[in-house]
C-alpha cells in the first residue's frame, strides 16, 4: 500500500504530491484535512493534486471514502474561516500589503477575487469554491466586508463539499491514473466561470428591462 501511494506521488509536482501522500499515510483523514486547510491558506498548493490523491488513497484502503470527504471538507472550512478572520481583522489595505510579500502568489489574484465578490456577493463564496485560487482567496473579501459568519460557513461548506466530492471520487475511480484529474480541472473551472457570467448577464438584462417597463408605465 505504501509503495503504491509513493509511486503515485512520484510526479513532477514540486514535491506537493509526496508531501500530501506523507500526511495521508501518517494521519489518515485528518492528514488530508490538514493538507486542504493549508491549501486554502496558501493557494499555490493545488487541490487538484491533493484531493484526487486522497481519493486514490481511499481506493487503496488507507482511509475510507467517507473519511476522505468529511476531513477534506472540514479542512476547507477551517482554512477558509482562518482567511476570513484575517480579512476581518486586518482590512483590505493591510491584507494587500501582506499578500504582496508572500512568495509564489500574485497581487492581481487578490484583486480579481475582490472583483468576483463585488459582482456576485454571497453567491461568490459558493461558486468561488469551484475555481482555483479564487476558492481560497474569496474568504478575504468576505471577511473584509464582514459577511455574517454562519452564512459564510454554510456556503463554504456546501461549495467545498461539491468540489471535494468531485475530485476525491475522480481519484478514487481512476486509481493509478488519479493525476490526470488536473487536466480537466481547468475545463471545469471555466464552465463554472461561464455559468456565473451568464447568470449575471441574465440578471442585468432582467433588471434593465424591469426598469424600462416601469418608466413606460409612469
C-alpha positions as CSV (number, residue, x, y, z in Angstrom):
1,X,0.0,0.0,0.0
2,X,2.7,2.4,1.0
3,X,4.7,1.6,-2.2
4,X,1.6,2.1,-4.4
5,X,1.0,5.5,-2.9
6,X,4.6,6.5,-3.1
7,X,4.8,5.5,-6.7
8,X,1.7,7.6,-7.4
9,X,3.2,10.5,-5.6
10,X,6.4,10.5,-7.6
11,X,5.0,13.0,-10.1
12,X,6.9,16.2,-11.2
13,X,4.7,18.4,-9.0
14,X,7.3,20.2,-6.9
15,X,7.0,17.7,-4.1
16,X,3.4,18.5,-3.3
17,X,2.1,15.0,-4.1
18,X,4.8,13.4,-2.0
19,X,4.1,15.8,0.9
20,X,0.3,15.1,0.7
21,X,1.0,11.4,0.5
22,X,3.0,11.5,3.7
23,X,0.3,13.4,5.5
24,X,-2.4,11.0,4.4
25,X,-0.4,7.8,5.1
26,X,0.7,9.1,8.6
27,X,-2.6,10.7,9.8
28,X,-5.3,9.3,7.5
29,X,-8.3,11.6,7.1
30,X,-7.1,14.3,9.5
31,X,-3.9,14.5,7.4
32,X,-5.9,15.0,4.2
33,X,-7.9,17.7,6.1
34,X,-4.7,19.4,7.2
35,X,-3.4,19.4,3.6
36,X,-6.6,21.0,2.3
37,X,-6.7,23.6,5.2
38,X,-3.1,24.6,4.2
39,X,-4.1,24.7,0.5
40,X,-6.8,27.2,1.4
41,X,-4.4,29.4,3.3
42,X,-1.7,29.2,0.6
43,X,-3.3,28.8,-2.9
44,X,-0.1,27.7,-4.7
45,X,-0.7,24.3,-3.0
46,X,-3.1,22.8,-5.6
47,X,-6.3,21.0,-4.6
48,X,-6.3,19.3,-8.0
49,X,-3.4,17.2,-6.7
50,X,-4.3,16.8,-3.1
51,X,-7.9,15.8,-3.5
52,X,-7.5,13.1,-6.2
53,X,-4.5,11.7,-4.4
54,X,-6.7,11.4,-1.3
55,X,-9.3,9.6,-3.3
56,X,-6.7,7.2,-4.6
57,X,-5.5,6.6,-1.0
58,X,-9.2,5.8,-0.2
59,X,-9.3,3.3,-3.0
60,X,-6.2,1.6,-1.6
61,X,-7.7,1.3,1.9
62,X,-5.5,3.9,3.6
63,X,-8.7,5.7,4.7
64,X,-12.4,5.3,4.0
65,X,-14.2,7.4,1.3
66,X,-16.5,8.9,3.9
67,X,-13.5,9.9,6.0
68,X,-11.8,11.5,2.9
69,X,-14.9,13.6,2.1
70,X,-15.5,14.6,5.7
71,X,-12.0,15.6,6.6
72,X,-11.2,17.4,3.3
73,X,-14.5,19.4,3.6
74,X,-13.7,20.2,7.3
75,X,-10.2,21.3,6.3
76,X,-11.6,23.6,3.6
77,X,-13.9,25.3,6.1
78,X,-11.2,25.7,8.7
79,X,-8.8,27.2,6.2
80,X,-11.5,29.5,4.8
81,X,-12.5,30.7,8.2
82,X,-8.9,31.5,9.1
83,X,-8.6,33.7,6.0
84,X,-12.0,35.2,6.7
85,X,-10.7,36.1,10.2
86,X,-7.5,37.7,8.7
87,X,-9.6,39.8,6.3
88,X,-11.9,40.9,9.1
89,X,-9.0,41.8,11.4
90,X,-6.6,43.4,9.0
91,X,-8.9,45.0,6.5
92,X,-8.3,45.5,2.7
93,X,-5.2,47.6,2.6
94,X,-3.2,45.6,5.1
95,X,-4.2,42.3,3.5
96,X,-3.0,43.6,0.2
97,X,0.3,44.6,1.8
98,X,0.7,41.2,3.4
99,X,-0.3,39.4,0.2
100,X,2.3,41.3,-1.8
101,X,5.1,40.0,0.5
102,X,4.2,36.3,0.2
103,X,6.2,34.1,-2.3
104,X,4.6,32.4,-5.3
105,X,1.5,34.5,-5.2
106,X,0.3,37.4,-7.3
107,X,-1.4,40.6,-6.0
108,X,-3.6,40.5,-9.1
109,X,-5.2,37.3,-7.9
110,X,-6.5,39.0,-4.8
111,X,-7.8,41.9,-6.9
112,X,-9.5,39.6,-9.3
113,X,-11.1,37.8,-6.3
114,X,-12.4,41.0,-4.9
115,X,-13.9,41.9,-8.2
116,X,-15.6,38.5,-8.3
117,X,-17.0,39.1,-4.8
118,X,-18.2,42.6,-5.7
119,X,-20.1,41.2,-8.7
120,X,-21.7,38.1,-7.1
121,X,-21.9,38.9,-3.4
122,X,-22.8,35.9,-1.3
123,X,-23.1,33.6,-4.3
124,X,-19.4,34.3,-4.9
125,X,-18.5,32.3,-1.9
126,X,-20.5,29.3,-3.1
127,X,-19.4,29.4,-6.7
128,X,-15.9,30.6,-5.9
129,X,-15.1,27.3,-4.1
130,X,-15.1,25.6,-7.5
131,X,-12.5,28.0,-9.1
132,X,-8.8,27.5,-8.3
133,X,-7.1,30.4,-6.5
134,X,-10.5,32.2,-6.1
135,X,-11.6,29.2,-4.0
136,X,-9.1,30.2,-1.4
137,X,-9.0,34.0,-1.7
138,X,-12.7,34.5,-1.7
139,X,-12.6,34.3,2.1
140,X,-10.6,37.5,2.3
141,X,-13.2,40.0,0.8
142,X,-15.9,38.1,2.7
143,X,-14.0,38.8,5.9
144,X,-13.3,42.4,5.0
145,X,-17.0,43.0,4.2
146,X,-18.0,41.2,7.4
147,X,-20.3,38.7,5.7
148,X,-22.3,37.0,8.5
149,X,-20.1,34.2,9.7
150,X,-22.9,31.5,9.7
151,X,-23.8,32.4,6.1
152,X,-20.1,32.3,5.1
153,X,-19.5,28.9,6.8
154,X,-22.7,27.4,5.3
155,X,-21.9,28.5,1.8
156,X,-18.2,27.5,2.1
157,X,-19.1,24.0,3.4
158,X,-21.7,23.5,0.6
159,X,-19.4,24.6,-2.2
160,X,-16.4,22.8,-0.7
161,X,-18.4,19.5,-0.4
162,X,-19.3,19.6,-4.0
163,X,-15.8,20.4,-5.3
164,X,-14.1,18.0,-2.9
165,X,-16.5,15.2,-3.7
166,X,-15.9,15.6,-7.5
167,X,-12.1,15.5,-7.2
168,X,-11.9,12.8,-4.5
169,X,-14.3,10.5,-6.3
170,X,-12.3,11.1,-9.6
171,X,-9.1,10.0,-7.8
172,X,-11.0,7.0,-6.2
173,X,-12.3,5.8,-9.6
174,X,-9.2,6.5,-11.6
175,X,-6.8,4.7,-9.3
176,X,-3.2,4.8,-10.5
177,X,-4.3,7.4,-13.1
178,X,-5.5,9.9,-10.5
179,X,-3.1,12.5,-11.7
180,X,-5.0,13.1,-15.0
181,X,-7.7,14.8,-13.0
182,X,-5.7,18.0,-13.0
183,X,-6.0,18.1,-16.8
184,X,-9.8,18.6,-16.6
185,X,-9.9,20.9,-13.6
186,X,-9.3,24.0,-15.8
187,X,-12.2,23.0,-18.0
188,X,-14.5,22.6,-15.0
189,X,-13.4,25.9,-13.7
190,X,-14.1,27.7,-17.0
191,X,-17.5,26.1,-17.1
192,X,-18.3,27.5,-13.6
193,X,-17.0,30.9,-14.6
194,X,-19.0,30.9,-17.8
195,X,-22.2,29.9,-15.9
196,X,-21.6,32.6,-13.3
197,X,-21.1,35.3,-16.0
198,X,-24.2,34.1,-17.9
199,X,-26.3,34.3,-14.7
200,X,-25.0,37.8,-14.1
201,X,-25.8,38.9,-17.6
202,X,-29.3,37.5,-17.4
203,X,-29.8,39.3,-14.1
204,X,-28.6,42.6,-15.5
205,X,-30.9,42.2,-18.6
206,X,-33.9,41.5,-16.4
207,X,-33.2,44.5,-14.2
208,X,-32.8,46.8,-17.2
209,X,-36.0,45.5,-18.8
210,X,-37.8,45.9,-15.5
211,X,-36.7,49.5,-15.1
212,X,-37.6,50.2,-18.7
213,X,-41.1,48.8,-18.2
214,X,-41.6,50.9,-15.0
215,X,-40.6,54.1,-16.8
216,X,-43.0,53.4,-19.7
217,X,-45.9,52.9,-17.2
218,X,-45.0,56.2,-15.5
